[in-house]
Amino acid sequence: MTSTPKDQGSSEGTKLNPGDQAEPGTPGTGENLCPDCNGSGRIGVTSCPNCGGTGKIIEGISGG
């Protein structure tokens, strides 16, 4: 099994942002507000680098 580095995205063209822990739709994950911009997508007058300006990140939601 191979893994894709977070900054390269998947073979389907999904680009992951630095704050994403997994690709969208991965079992056991979900959308959450970006902790860096509090969901606004902006820090000051620039786009948030953690969420790519979306205000959302993908993170794990279930325990093991």
Secondary structure, DSSP 8 states (H G I E B T S, - for coil): -----TTT--TT-----TT-SS-TT-TTEEEEE-TTTTTSSEETTEE-TTTTTSSEEEEE----
